[in-house]
Amino acid sequence: MSHVFFRVDADTKIGTGHVARCRCLARELVKKGIPSSFLMAGGKSPITESLEREGFQAFTLPEGECDEADALTAFISSSGADRPILVVDSPRSSFYGGDFQEGIRKRGVGLLMIAFRSEGHFNADALHNQNLLALEEVYSVEPYTRLLLGPRYVILDERFRRLRDSRGDLPAAVADRLFLFFGGADVSNMTLKALRSLAAMEQPLRRVITVVGPLHGRLDEISAFARANPALPVDLHINTPEMPRLMTEADIAVTSGGLTIWELACLGVPNVVISTSERERIHTPLMEKRGGCIYLGHEDEVAEQSIRAAVSGLMANGKKRHEMARAGLELVDGRGTERVIAEMLKLISDAPTNERKGSRP
């Protein structure tokens, strides 16, 4: 029986986008009768608990010095799966080394690497990088490595594909519903900074759909600000499963530069982006060059006045919003998950059912 294992991490430093992406894949695999398990460093957390509530197995791995390829393959072997696939979605540098990747494959486990950079040599069975920069980079890979590069392979919840056609063209009138989200952790509390900026706007907003993730540690500050500023119509959602629907109810957005920018692009929602990680600082300007967002800069460089000016300008410019919406829809068609799943099924079908020794051809 085939089984997919996701080695994925989530914490206040890297956020929760890695888990969200893998959860999308796991949901689609279940529909095809293929079970999934999540293998995560650290102890129990709101993330592991949410995975278990959804019916997935979530195992926590001990921290410390060890050969992770040995540890992972030993765990996978104990599951009894005869066609196991390991998906690695983590920025840990140890996963990018050839020793780790070859250590997985030589023990008979198929390997899909969800990567964020092109340095080094990849000998995984498949390599995925959905960012625009991936289309410009040169990857050192084995002849058998399948390349899944660029927005064509953006992994999204299937609801985004279903909802993208329901929005229609953006109206020419001033937009007044805003979606606000800075990832699952938002360590710098950019959510509060953006709310302070919006509270000082001259143009009234009808609704500020504000979402905070499961690892946000300063929710009390956001709640207190909303109570102290009743004129700002904050609609607060905490770790909600309704992100796709909430995004469709917005005219524009203010967010960080992670997975959210692809979700909003798929729905055609014009987005003002502030990067909150070095990776976002690199990738987001490429999205702006393609017309899919307005990039204000990194979190420590953006003043409240800049946020306010960008939002006010976008609210008043229907033509600009329409152009950005079209650019986003053209970049992300919502079928990236289907394409990645199809490649994963090929890996499973290609894998022999007996225990494999040595590297595969």
Buried (B, 14 or more C-beta within 10 A) or exposed (E): EBBBBBBBBBBBEBBBBBBBBBBBBBBBBBEEEBBBBBBBBBEEBBBBEBBEEEEBBBEBBEEEEEEBBEBBBEBBBEBEBBBBBBBBBBBEEEBBEBEBBBBBBBBBBBBBBBBBBBEEBBBBBBBBBBBBBBEEEEBEBBEBBBBBBBBBBBBBBBBBBEBBEEBEEBEEEBBBBBBBBBBBBBBBBBBBBBBBBBBEBEEEBEBBBBBBBBBBEBBEBBBEBBEEBEEBBBBBBEBBEEBBEBBBBBBBBBBBBBBBBBBBBBBBBBBBBBBBBEBBBBBBBBBBEBBBBBBBBBBEEBEBEBBBBBBBEBBEBBEBBBBBBBBBBBBBBBBBBBBBBEBBBBBBEEBEEEEBEEEBE
